[in-house]
Amino acid sequence: MTAAVLFDLGNTLVAYYHVSEFRPVLAEAIAAVRNELGDRGLHAVPLESAVGAAIDDNREASDCRFRPMVERLERIFQVPLAGDPVLASIVCERFLAPIFTAGRVYDDTLPALARLRSSGVRTAIVSNGPWGSPPELWRREIQRLGLSEAVDAVVLCGDVGWRKPAPQIFHAALRKLGCRPAESVFVGDDLRWDIEGSAAVGMRAILIDRDGSIWLGTGSAG
């Protein structure tokens, strides 16, 4: 019997962008941060240099540890941010604005979550934030999208300090739900982060392919 269903966020419950589309999104995000810092007289980094540095840093830690966005932006713009929490939050908001603007809840998301709840199945959102973005900003976004009240728990990589597919984030979510891996299902769109990661801790895994873009190595997409 299934006691819990855990969901990835982006391209599972909400449409944002695909990994292959991230570079132009990243360039727009870096430009927004540069404009904010420039308005405050806090940087002297040309836009092309900033975008180039961001592309070079567009990778996650090999051990799946969470790398805070503020640290990355400090390196790119050569500006201390961690000592000013208000400014740090503002520049992270500027970075995320192009992503949040694109967010659209899939038509079947809320009905599916409601059906699970009415059946007594516990639900959670378990998500990696791009570029180590602050979990509090993602919670605000999840609230804006009307998803906070539709699930029983939200667990983000910034809460745990580990990104999917690390086992720590799955175990943290299961503890919040009070469920065992063997009685839980994970639904996501990424083969490594979502499917292999959840299966490795003993969960059943379901791959969702919203637009037929996932390469399964079978000679065709989807």
MDAnalysis code that builds the backbone (N, CA, C; Angstrom):
import MDAnalysis as mda
import numpy as np

u = mda.Universe.empty(666, n_residues=222, atom_resindex=np.repeat(np.arange(222), 3), trajectory=True)
u.add_TopologyAttr("name", ["N", "CA", "C"] * 222)
u.add_TopologyAttr("resid", np.arange(1, 223))
u.add_TopologyAttr("resname", ["MET", "THR", "ALA", "ALA", "VAL", "LEU", "PHE", "ASP", "LEU", "GLY", "ASN", "THR", "LEU", "VAL", "ALA", "TYR", "TYR", "HIS", "VAL", "SER", "GLU", "PHE", "ARG", "PRO", "VAL", "LEU", "ALA", "GLU", "ALA", "ILE", "ALA", "ALA", "VAL", "ARG", "ASN", "GLU", "LEU", "GLY", "ASP", "ARG", "GLY", "LEU", "HIS", "ALA", "VAL", "PRO", "LEU", "GLU", "SER", "ALA", "VAL", "GLY", "ALA", "ALA", "ILE", "ASP", "ASP", "ASN", "ARG", "GLU", "ALA", "SER", "ASP", "CYS", "ARG", "PHE", "ARG", "PRO", "MET", "VAL", "GLU", "ARG", "LEU", "GLU", "ARG", "ILE", "PHE", "GLN", "VAL", "PRO", "LEU", "ALA", "GLY", "ASP", "PRO", "VAL", "LEU", "ALA", "SER", "ILE", "VAL", "CYS", "GLU", "ARG", "PHE", "LEU", "ALA", "PRO", "ILE", "PHE", "THR", "ALA", "GLY", "ARG", "VAL", "TYR", "ASP", "ASP", "THR", "LEU", "PRO", "ALA", "LEU", "ALA", "ARG", "LEU", "ARG", "SER", "SER", "GLY", "VAL", "ARG", "THR", "ALA", "ILE", "VAL", "SER", "ASN", "GLY", "PRO", "TRP", "GLY", "SER", "PRO", "PRO", "GLU", "LEU", "TRP", "ARG", "ARG", "GLU", "ILE", "GLN", "ARG", "LEU", "GLY", "LEU", "SER", "GLU", "ALA", "VAL", "ASP", "ALA", "VAL", "VAL", "LEU", "CYS", "GLY", "ASP", "VAL", "GLY", "TRP", "ARG", "LYS", "PRO", "ALA", "PRO", "GLN", "ILE", "PHE", "HIS", "ALA", "ALA", "LEU", "ARG", "LYS", "LEU", "GLY", "CYS", "ARG", "PRO", "ALA", "GLU", "SER", "VAL", "PHE", "VAL", "GLY", "ASP", "ASP", "LEU", "ARG", "TRP", "ASP", "ILE", "GLU", "GLY", "SER", "ALA", "ALA", "VAL", "GLY", "MET", "ARG", "ALA", "ILE", "LEU", "ILE", "ASP", "ARG", "ASP", "GLY", "SER", "ILE", "TRP", "LEU", "GLY", "THR", "GLY", "SER", "ALA", "GLY"])
u.atoms.positions = np.array([
    [0.846, -1.205, 0.000],
    [0.000, 0.000, 0.000],
    [0.879, 1.252, 0.000],
    [0.508, 2.233, -0.792],
    [1.270, 3.480, -0.864],
    [0.800, 4.434, 0.225],
    [1.741, 4.834, 1.095],
    [1.410, 5.761, 2.171],
    [1.758, 7.193, 1.807],
    [2.734, 7.374, 0.908],
    [3.184, 8.730, 0.577],
    [3.648, 8.793, -0.870],
    [3.398, 9.935, -1.502],
    [3.930, 10.224, -2.835],
    [4.674, 11.543, -2.743],
    [5.941, 11.515, -3.112],
    [6.798, 12.700, -3.072],
    [7.066, 13.147, -4.499],
    [7.074, 14.448, -4.702],
    [7.200, 15.003, -6.040],
    [8.380, 15.960, -6.139],
    [9.077, 15.873, -7.257],
    [9.963, 16.952, -7.690],
    [9.090, 18.165, -8.027],
    [9.693, 19.344, -8.113],
    [8.921, 20.554, -8.425],
    [8.983, 20.914, -9.907],
    [10.163, 21.359, -10.369],
    [10.290, 21.855, -11.731],
    [10.130, 20.775, -12.785],
    [9.250, 21.016, -13.757],
    [8.946, 20.118, -14.864],
    [8.273, 18.824, -14.413],
    [7.832, 18.811, -13.155],
    [7.013, 17.716, -12.644],
    [5.661, 18.269, -12.210],
    [5.689, 19.233, -11.295],
    [4.473, 19.917, -10.873],
    [4.312, 21.275, -11.540],
    [5.438, 21.901, -11.858],
    [5.444, 23.270, -12.398],
    [6.389, 23.332, -13.598],
    [5.968, 24.006, -14.651],
    [6.832, 24.224, -15.816],
    [7.708, 25.449, -15.578],
    [9.016, 25.275, -15.711],
    [9.950, 26.412, -15.652],
    [10.802, 26.426, -16.926],
    [11.847, 25.628, -16.951],
    [12.729, 25.529, -18.112],
    [13.394, 24.159, -18.037],
    [13.920, 23.717, -19.148],
    [14.691, 22.480, -19.161],
    [16.176, 22.817, -19.017],
    [16.938, 21.823, -18.590],
    [18.372, 22.034, -18.376],
    [19.020, 22.596, -19.634],
    [18.609, 22.113, -20.784],
    [19.191, 22.567, -22.045],
    [18.899, 24.037, -22.329],
    [17.909, 24.594, -21.659],
    [17.505, 25.985, -21.873],
    [18.072, 26.925, -20.815],
    [18.909, 26.415, -19.924],
    [19.279, 27.203, -18.764],
    [20.271, 28.328, -19.071],
    [21.097, 28.189, -20.080],
    [22.115, 29.225, -20.316],
    [21.521, 30.606, -20.570],
    [20.536, 30.760, -21.458],
    [19.950, 32.097, -21.615],
    [19.240, 32.580, -20.358],
    [18.637, 31.661, -19.613],
    [18.016, 32.046, -18.338],
    [19.084, 32.536, -17.376],
    [20.208, 31.823, -17.331],
    [21.316, 32.217, -16.462],
    [21.845, 33.590, -16.841],
    [21.993, 33.854, -18.134],
    [22.480, 35.165, -18.578],
    [21.529, 36.274, -18.147],
    [20.232, 36.025, -18.262],
    [19.246, 37.031, -17.842],
    [19.301, 37.245, -16.326],
    [19.470, 36.168, -15.585],
    [19.544, 36.266, -14.129],
    [20.780, 37.044, -13.685],
    [21.915, 36.767, -14.318],
    [23.159, 37.468, -13.975],
    [23.049, 38.947, -14.333],
    [22.421, 39.270, -15.453],
    [22.232, 40.671, -15.833],
    [21.373, 41.400, -14.809],
    [20.351, 40.713, -14.278],
    [19.478, 41.338, -13.283],
    [20.238, 41.625, -11.989],
    [21.093, 40.699, -11.587],
    [21.909, 40.920, -10.382],
    [22.894, 42.058, -10.623],
    [23.511, 42.073, -11.784],
    [24.474, 43.130, -12.104],
    [23.798, 44.497, -12.080],
    [22.587, 44.582, -12.608],
    [21.872, 45.860, -12.597],
    [21.595, 46.322, -11.170],
    [21.196, 45.400, -10.310],
    [20.925, 45.754, -8.914],
    [22.191, 46.241, -8.224],
    [23.281, 45.521, -8.395],
    [24.540, 45.939, -7.774],
    [25.043, 47.241, -8.388],
    [24.861, 47.395, -9.706],
    [25.294, 48.624, -10.366],
    [24.546, 49.832, -9.861],
    [23.238, 49.685, -9.635],
    [22.436, 50.787, -9.104],
    [22.924, 51.219, -7.729],
    [23.558, 50.291, -7.032],
    [24.074, 50.581, -5.690],
    [25.557, 50.964, -5.715],
    [26.146, 51.004, -6.921],
    [27.560, 51.356, -7.053],
    [28.485, 50.317, -6.477],
    [28.099, 49.023, -6.591],
    [28.830, 47.974, -5.885],
    [29.608, 47.029, -6.792],
    [29.692, 47.292, -8.077],
    [30.469, 46.372, -8.904],
    [31.104, 47.126, -10.061],
    [32.132, 46.492, -10.620],
    [32.773, 47.041, -11.815],
    [33.077, 45.905, -12.782],
    [32.216, 44.913, -12.809],
    [32.425, 43.736, -13.648],
    [31.589, 43.868, -14.918],
    [32.218, 43.848, -16.096],
    [31.448, 43.915, -17.345],
    [30.472, 42.748, -17.440],
    [29.354, 42.979, -18.116],
    [28.323, 41.956, -18.205],
    [28.853, 40.685, -18.859],
    [29.597, 40.822, -19.949],
    [30.107, 39.624, -20.627],
    [31.006, 38.811, -19.709],
    [31.818, 39.487, -18.921],
    [32.698, 38.775, -17.988],
    [31.896, 38.067, -16.912],
    [30.855, 38.738, -16.420],
    [30.019, 38.141, -15.381],
    [29.293, 36.912, -15.912],
    [28.733, 37.016, -17.111],
    [28.027, 35.876, -17.693],
    [29.005, 34.733, -17.961],
    [30.186, 35.054, -18.464],
    [31.189, 34.018, -18.709],
    [31.591, 33.302, -17.431],
    [31.770, 34.066, -16.365],
    [32.124, 33.458, -15.078],
    [30.987, 32.587, -14.559],
    [29.760, 33.028, -14.788],
    [28.604, 32.246, -14.340],
    [28.510, 30.930, -15.106],
    [28.740, 30.974, -16.399],
    [28.706, 29.741, -17.199],
    [29.788, 28.779, -16.726],
    [30.977, 29.318, -16.418],
    [32.059, 28.464, -15.918],
    [31.695, 27.831, -14.581],
    [30.875, 28.543, -13.790],
    [30.516, 28.052, -12.455],
    [29.187, 27.301, -12.465],
    [28.648, 27.036, -13.648],
    [27.338, 26.397, -13.757],
    [27.468, 24.882, -13.594],
    [27.816, 24.469, -12.403],
    [27.942, 23.058, -12.073],
    [27.718, 22.911, -10.578],
    [27.361, 21.724, -10.173],
    [27.125, 21.456, -8.764],
    [28.265, 20.629, -8.191],
    [28.370, 20.625, -6.884],
    [29.421, 19.861, -6.219],
    [29.267, 18.381, -6.541],
    [30.376, 17.719, -6.812],
    [30.324, 16.306, -7.198],
    [29.789, 15.421, -6.080],
    [29.914, 15.878, -4.831],
    [29.397, 15.070, -3.717],
    [27.959, 15.441, -3.355],
    [27.335, 16.307, -4.157],
    [25.928, 16.711, -4.010],
    [25.689, 17.639, -2.819],
    [26.734, 18.207, -2.256],
    [26.521, 19.182, -1.190],
    [25.930, 20.466, -1.760],
    [25.141, 21.139, -0.959],
    [24.510, 22.404, -1.325],
    [25.553, 23.510, -1.361],
    [25.605, 24.252, -2.470],
    [26.520, 25.395, -2.610],
    [25.679, 26.671, -2.651],
    [25.739, 27.516, -1.615],
    [24.856, 28.686, -1.555],
    [25.068, 29.659, -2.709],
    [23.983, 30.173, -3.216],
    [24.015, 31.132, -4.311],
    [24.844, 32.371, -3.976],
    [24.723, 32.857, -2.758],
    [25.431, 34.083, -2.368],
    [26.936, 33.925, -2.572],
    [27.475, 32.759, -2.241],
    [28.916, 32.542, -2.415],
    [29.305, 32.611, -3.889],
    [28.464, 32.077, -4.748],
    [28.750, 32.134, -6.179],
    [28.716, 33.574, -6.685],
    [27.701, 34.321, -6.266],
    [27.576, 35.702, -6.733],
    [28.710, 36.572, -6.201],
    [29.170, 36.285, -5.002],
    [30.331, 37.013, -4.478],
    [31.547, 36.815, -5.374],
    [31.760, 35.592, -5.815],
    [32.923, 35.319, -6.676],
    [32.772, 35.994, -8.033],
    [31.597, 35.928, -8.600],
    [31.377, 36.464, -9.949],
    [31.521, 37.977, -9.968],
    [30.928, 38.641, -8.969],
    [30.898, 40.109, -8.973],
    [31.947, 40.740, -8.053],
    [32.713, 39.888, -7.358],
    [33.791, 40.377, -6.485],
    [33.268, 41.394, -5.477],
    [32.105, 41.043, -4.911],
    [31.432, 41.904, -3.936],
    [31.077, 41.061, -2.711],
    [31.410, 41.522, -1.494],
    [30.994, 40.770, -0.300],
    [29.500, 40.926, -0.058],
    [28.809, 39.815, 0.050],
    [27.357, 39.847, 0.235],
    [26.909, 39.159, 1.519],
    [27.653, 38.155, 1.946],
    [27.214, 37.343, 3.080],
    [27.065, 38.159, 4.363],
    [27.838, 39.232, 4.486],
    [27.766, 40.060, 5.695],
    [26.578, 41.004, 5.720],
    [25.836, 41.090, 4.643],
    [24.658, 41.959, 4.544],
    [23.466, 41.095, 4.123],
    [22.782, 40.477, 5.080],
    [21.695, 39.547, 4.737],
    [20.586, 40.178, 3.896],
    [20.299, 41.460, 4.119],
    [19.239, 42.111, 3.351],
    [19.643, 42.207, 1.883],
    [20.850, 42.688, 1.624],
    [21.328, 42.792, 0.248],
    [21.454, 41.408, -0.381],
    [21.953, 40.442, 0.380],
    [22.087, 39.087, -0.145],
    [20.739, 38.544, -0.602],
    [19.701, 38.774, 0.181],
    [18.365, 38.306, -0.184],
    [17.864, 39.022, -1.434],
    [18.133, 40.315, -1.530],
    [17.671, 41.092, -2.683],
    [18.313, 40.586, -3.976],
    [19.626, 40.370, -3.958],
    [20.283, 39.942, -5.198],
    [19.862, 38.520, -5.575],
    [19.588, 37.684, -4.590],
    [19.078, 36.346, -4.899],
    [17.680, 36.433, -5.508],
    [16.874, 37.362, -5.015],
    [15.549, 37.581, -5.617],
    [15.681, 38.038, -7.061],
    [16.631, 38.922, -7.312],
    [16.824, 39.411, -8.687],
    [17.241, 38.249, -9.594],
    [18.112, 37.383, -9.088],
    [18.551, 36.239, -9.875],
    [17.375, 35.331, -10.222],
    [16.521, 35.092, -9.264],
    [15.428, 34.132, -9.453],
    [14.236, 34.703, -10.219],
    [14.160, 36.024, -10.344],
    [12.982, 36.639, -10.972],
    [12.680, 36.080, -12.364],
    [13.665, 35.928, -13.264],
    [13.341, 35.379, -14.589],
    [12.805, 33.946, -14.523],
    [13.258, 33.190, -13.536],
    [12.789, 31.816, -13.370],
    [11.361, 31.816, -12.850],
    [11.108, 32.596, -11.809],
    [9.772, 32.634, -11.226],
    [8.736, 33.178, -12.209],
    [9.155, 34.124, -13.036],
    [8.229, 34.691, -14.019],
    [7.720, 33.628, -14.984],
    [8.569, 32.650, -15.277],
    [8.196, 31.601, -16.225],
    [7.351, 30.503, -15.595],
    [7.251, 30.469, -14.263],
    [6.596, 29.366, -13.580],
    [5.111, 29.232, -13.908],
    [4.708, 28.022, -14.256],
    [3.299, 27.749, -14.559],
    [2.943, 26.368, -14.032],
    [1.942, 26.307, -13.156],
    [1.504, 25.026, -12.616],
    [0.788, 24.241, -13.706],
    [1.173, 22.984, -13.892],
    [0.496, 22.153, -14.886],
    [-0.968, 21.963, -14.501],
    [-1.810, 21.813, -15.503],
    [-3.251, 21.737, -15.264],
    [-3.646, 20.566, -14.370],
    [-2.879, 19.480, -14.429],
    [-3.249, 18.295, -13.653],
    [-2.638, 18.263, -12.255],
    [-1.805, 19.248, -11.925],
    [-1.070, 19.199, -10.658],
    [-1.986, 19.264, -9.441],
    [-2.752, 20.319, -9.322],
    [-3.586, 20.495, -8.133],
    [-4.661, 19.424, -8.025],
    [-5.337, 19.043, -9.133],
    [-6.300, 17.943, -9.022],
    [-5.666, 16.636, -8.542],
    [-4.452, 16.334, -9.034],
    [-3.787, 15.093, -8.622],
    [-3.435, 15.125, -7.142],
    [-2.928, 16.252, -6.667],
    [-2.596, 16.376, -5.247],
    [-3.845, 16.275, -4.385],
    [-4.936, 16.850, -4.846],
    [-6.193, 16.784, -4.092],
    [-6.713, 15.347, -4.018],
    [-6.599, 14.604, -5.110],
    [-7.063, 13.215, -5.115],
    [-6.238, 12.363, -4.147],
    [-4.935, 12.582, -4.132],
    [-4.086, 11.832, -3.207],
    [-4.457, 12.143, -1.765],
    [-4.656, 13.408, -1.469],
    [-5.020, 13.794, -0.097],
    [-6.355, 13.178, 0.305],
    [-7.310, 13.202, -0.595],
    [-8.635, 12.650, -0.269],
    [-8.574, 11.140, -0.074],
    [-7.538, 10.501, -0.638],
    [-7.365, 9.059, -0.479],
    [-6.540, 8.709, 0.755],
    [-6.111, 9.735, 1.497],
    [-5.330, 9.499, 2.699],
    [-3.846, 9.309, 2.462],
    [-3.375, 9.628, 1.249],
    [-1.954, 9.511, 0.918],
    [-1.253, 10.820, 1.247],
    [-0.155, 10.751, 1.983],
    [0.597, 11.954, 2.325],
    [1.473, 12.359, 1.144],
    [1.696, 13.668, 1.004],
    [2.433, 14.173, -0.149],
    [3.479, 15.191, 0.283],
    [4.505, 15.320, -0.562],
    [5.566, 16.295, -0.291],
    [6.178, 16.757, -1.603],
    [6.721, 17.953, -1.571],
    [7.574, 18.467, -2.645],
    [9.012, 18.352, -2.166],
    [9.855, 17.745, -2.987],
    [11.276, 17.581, -2.664],
    [12.062, 18.108, -3.854],
    [12.757, 19.225, -3.669],
    [13.311, 19.907, -4.838],
    [14.720, 20.445, -4.606],
    [15.522, 20.400, -5.673],
    [16.788, 21.115, -5.734],
    [16.513, 22.535, -6.220],
    [17.053, 23.538, -5.539],
    [16.956, 24.903, -6.032],
    [18.122, 25.201, -6.948],
    [17.890, 25.817, -8.109],
    [19.001, 26.111, -9.017],
    [20.007, 27.061, -8.383],
    [21.273, 26.710, -8.565],
    [22.373, 27.566, -8.151],
    [22.406, 27.810, -6.640],
    [21.921, 26.873, -5.852],
    [21.962, 27.051, -4.402],
    [21.101, 28.201, -3.934],
    [19.981, 28.418, -4.622],
    [19.115, 29.543, -4.258],
    [18.485, 29.319, -2.881],
    [18.237, 30.393, -2.148],
    [17.755, 30.286, -0.771],
    [16.402, 29.588, -0.675],
    [16.252, 28.644, 0.232],
    [14.981, 27.921, 0.339],
    [13.802, 28.809, 0.698],
    [14.054, 29.904, 1.440],
    [12.930, 30.764, 1.816],
    [12.303, 31.441, 0.598],
    [13.111, 31.731, -0.423],
    [12.556, 32.328, -1.639],
    [11.741, 31.307, -2.420],
    [12.170, 30.058, -2.398],
    [11.398, 29.020, -3.065],
    [10.107, 28.728, -2.311],
    [10.138, 28.820, -0.999],
    [8.893, 28.622, -0.245],
    [7.872, 29.707, -0.606],
    [8.367, 30.917, -0.774],
    [7.477, 32.004, -1.189],
    [6.898, 31.722, -2.577],
    [7.735, 31.198, -3.475],
    [7.283, 30.860, -4.817],
    [6.260, 29.733, -4.782],
    [6.517, 28.720, -3.998],
    [5.588, 27.593, -3.883],
    [4.259, 28.063, -3.317],
    [4.320, 28.995, -2.381],
    [3.094, 29.587, -1.842],
    [2.361, 30.371, -2.924],
    [3.089, 31.143, -3.709],
    [2.480, 31.945, -4.779],
    [1.757, 31.062, -5.787],
    [2.306, 29.895, -6.034],
    [1.732, 28.985, -7.013],
    [0.556, 28.189, -6.459],
    [0.267, 28.359, -5.179],
    [-0.855, 27.659, -4.579],
    [-0.571, 26.220, -4.203],
    [0.725, 25.876, -4.050],
    [1.100, 24.496, -3.769],
    [1.371, 24.226, -2.289],
    [1.647, 25.255, -1.513],
    [2.015, 25.045, -0.107],
    [0.938, 24.304, 0.658],
    [-0.314, 24.709, 0.444],
    [-1.420, 24.094, 1.175],
    [-1.882, 22.786, 0.542],
    [-1.361, 22.476, -0.637],
    [-1.795, 21.271, -1.348],
    [-0.982, 20.038, -0.974],
    [0.140, 20.236, -0.253],
    [0.990, 19.118, 0.149],
    [1.207, 19.157, 1.658],
    [1.699, 18.044, 2.180],
    [1.917, 17.946, 3.622],
    [3.292, 18.438, 4.050],
    [4.247, 18.491, 3.122],
    [5.599, 18.926, 3.480],
    [6.314, 19.457, 2.246],
    [7.228, 20.373, 2.484],
    [8.120, 20.884, 1.438],
    [9.541, 20.757, 1.966],
    [10.386, 20.040, 1.244],
    [11.780, 19.853, 1.645],
    [12.657, 20.283, 0.476],
    [13.520, 21.256, 0.724],
    [14.380, 21.819, -0.308],
    [15.841, 21.544, 0.023],
    [16.669, 21.517, -1.007],
    [18.068, 21.166, -0.786],
    [18.748, 22.116, 0.194],
    [18.341, 23.387, 0.177],
    [18.930, 24.344, 1.115],
    [18.551, 24.086, 2.557],
    [17.442, 23.378, 2.778],
    [17.045, 23.017, 4.139],
    [17.960, 21.943, 4.706],
    [18.370, 21.021, 3.834],
    [19.065, 19.814, 4.267],
    [20.580, 19.944, 4.119],
    [21.001, 20.776, 3.154],
    [22.435, 20.899, 2.878],
    [22.935, 19.908, 1.846],
    [22.008, 19.165, 1.249],
    [22.350, 18.171, 0.228],
    [21.332, 18.251, -0.902],
    [21.811, 18.051, -2.119],
    [20.965, 18.044, -3.298],
    [20.622, 16.611, -3.689],
    [19.454, 16.421, -4.315],
    [19.203, 15.143, -4.963],
    [20.311, 14.894, -5.989],
    [20.821, 13.700, -6.120],
    [20.312, 12.423, -5.633],
    [20.869, 11.969, -4.291],
    [21.443, 12.858, -3.489],
    [21.972, 12.442, -2.183],
    [20.853, 11.845, -1.328],
    [21.113, 10.781, -0.612],
    [20.058, 10.138, 0.184],
    [19.513, 11.022, 1.296],
    [20.330, 11.969, 1.776],
    [19.913, 12.784, 2.926],
    [18.616, 13.540, 2.673],
    [18.435, 14.060, 1.466],
    [17.240, 14.874, 1.212],
    [15.987, 13.999, 1.150],
    [16.113, 12.786, 0.607],
    [14.961, 11.878, 0.577],
    [14.591, 11.428, 1.990],
    [15.600, 11.095, 2.778],
    [15.329, 10.653, 4.147],
    [14.705, 11.782, 4.980],
    [15.165, 13.014, 4.759],
    [14.591, 14.146, 5.495],
    [13.109, 14.303, 5.175],
    [12.757, 14.151, 3.904],
    [11.353, 14.276, 3.510],
    [10.515, 13.144, 4.084],
    [11.029, 11.939, 4.055],
    [10.289, 10.804, 4.601],
    [10.078, 10.948, 6.098],
    [11.069, 11.475, 6.800],
    [10.898, 11.705, 8.244],
    [9.781, 12.708, 8.497],
    [9.718, 13.749, 7.675],
    [8.652, 14.745, 7.845],
    [7.277, 14.133, 7.640],
    [7.194, 13.196, 6.737],
    [5.908, 12.567, 6.448],
    [5.614, 11.404, 7.387],
    [6.638, 10.925, 8.088],
    [6.450, 9.780, 8.968],
    [6.219, 8.502, 8.198],
    [6.885, 8.346, 7.053],
    [6.680, 7.185, 6.192],
    [8.008, 6.492, 5.902],
    [7.930, 5.190, 5.617],
    [9.107, 4.407, 5.267],
    [9.321, 4.439, 3.752],
    [10.568, 4.272, 3.314],
    [10.823, 4.267, 1.862],
    [10.008, 3.229, 1.108],
    [9.870, 2.046, 1.664],
    [9.208, 0.952, 0.954],
    [7.729, 1.213, 0.708],
    [7.140, 2.133, 1.472],
    [5.715, 2.421, 1.287],
    [5.498, 3.766, 0.592],
    [6.581, 4.279, -0.024],
    [6.533, 5.611, -0.626],
    [6.949, 5.572, -2.090],
    [6.442, 6.549, -2.839],
    [6.724, 6.680, -4.273],
    [7.311, 8.060, -4.519],
    [8.290, 8.124, -5.418],
    [8.823, 9.425, -5.825],
    [8.534, 9.635, -7.302],
    [8.016, 10.823, -7.631],
    [7.695, 11.184, -9.015],
    [8.576, 12.359, -9.425],
    [9.318, 12.197, -10.516],
    [10.172, 13.282, -10.973],
    [10.542, 13.138, -12.433],
    [11.217, 14.162, -12.966],
    [11.524, 14.190, -14.396],
    [12.991, 13.963, -14.702],
    [13.835, 13.807, -13.675],
    [15.264, 13.651, -13.915],
    [15.691, 12.231, -13.551],
    [16.293, 11.544, -14.505],
    [16.645, 10.145, -14.300],
    [17.616, 9.942, -13.146],
    [18.605, 10.830, -13.044],
    [19.611, 10.652, -11.985],
    [19.126, 11.220, -10.666],
    [18.743, 12.489, -10.662],
    [18.378, 13.146, -9.404],
    [17.151, 12.508, -8.763],
    [16.120, 12.292, -9.563],
    [14.833, 11.855, -9.020],
    [14.679, 10.338, -8.989],
    [14.935, 9.699, -10.116],
    [14.634, 8.282, -10.242],
    [15.711, 7.426, -9.567],
    [16.964, 7.593, -9.963],
    [18.023, 6.800, -9.346],
    [18.202, 7.173, -7.878],
    [18.072, 8.470, -7.561],
    [18.261, 8.906, -6.175],
    [17.234, 8.317, -5.238],
    [15.958, 8.375, -5.621],
    [14.908, 7.846, -4.742],
    [14.941, 6.323, -4.685],
    [15.225, 5.675, -5.822],
    [15.292, 4.214, -5.835],
    [16.421, 3.707, -4.943],
    [17.505, 4.468, -4.867],
    [18.652, 4.046, -4.064],
    [18.347, 3.995, -2.570],
    [17.330, 4.749, -2.129],
    [16.963, 4.707, -0.707],
    [15.777, 3.771, -0.466],
    [15.350, 3.066, -1.506],
    [14.303, 2.067, -1.333],
    [12.910, 2.501, -1.704],
    [12.777, 3.638, -2.365],
    [11.465, 4.102, -2.803],
    [11.155, 3.574, -4.199],
    [9.875, 3.437, -4.507],
    [9.478, 3.210, -5.891],
    [9.565, 4.542, -6.627],
    [9.996, 4.493, -7.854],
    [10.232, 5.723, -8.609],
    [9.428, 5.735, -9.894],
    [8.863, 6.884, -10.213],
    [8.091, 7.061, -11.441],
    [8.664, 8.251, -12.203],
    [9.067, 8.007, -13.438],
    [9.586, 9.068, -14.301],
    [8.436, 9.738, -15.023],
    [8.371, 11.058, -14.944],
    [7.356, 11.810, -15.676],
    [8.060, 12.603, -16.775],
    [7.532, 12.509, -17.974],
    [8.138, 13.160, -19.137],
    [7.079, 14.065, -19.755],
    [7.060, 15.306, -19.345],
    [5.969, 16.214, -19.707],
    [5.888, 16.512, -21.207],
    [7.034, 16.547, -21.872],
    [6.993, 16.954, -23.281],
    [7.797, 16.046, -24.199],
    [8.095, 14.849, -23.737],
    [8.812, 13.899, -24.578],
    [10.251, 14.265, -24.834],
    [10.867, 14.992, -23.887],
    [12.236, 15.462, -24.104],
    [13.291, 14.612, -23.397],
    [12.875, 13.598, -22.648],
    [13.831, 12.798, -21.876],
    [14.407, 11.706, -22.751],
    [15.744, 11.651, -22.805],
    [16.437, 10.641, -23.606],
    [16.606, 9.396, -22.774],
    [16.011, 8.289, -23.239],
    [16.072, 7.024, -22.511],
    [17.079, 6.044, -23.095],
    [17.803, 6.467, -24.122],
    [18.806, 5.598, -24.710],
    [18.203, 4.472, -25.543],
    [17.024, 4.642, -26.077],
    [16.347, 3.601, -26.843],
    [16.289, 3.924, -28.330],
    [16.921, 5.019, -28.717],
    [16.898, 5.405, -30.128],
    [15.865, 6.458, -30.444],
    [15.047, 6.813, -29.434],
    [14.054, 7.869, -29.653],
    [13.826, 8.602, -28.364],
    [13.368, 9.847, -28.479],
    [13.053, 10.628, -27.274],
    [11.709, 10.200, -26.753],
    [11.591, 10.156, -25.384],
    [10.314, 9.794, -24.776],
    [10.220, 8.333, -24.556],
])
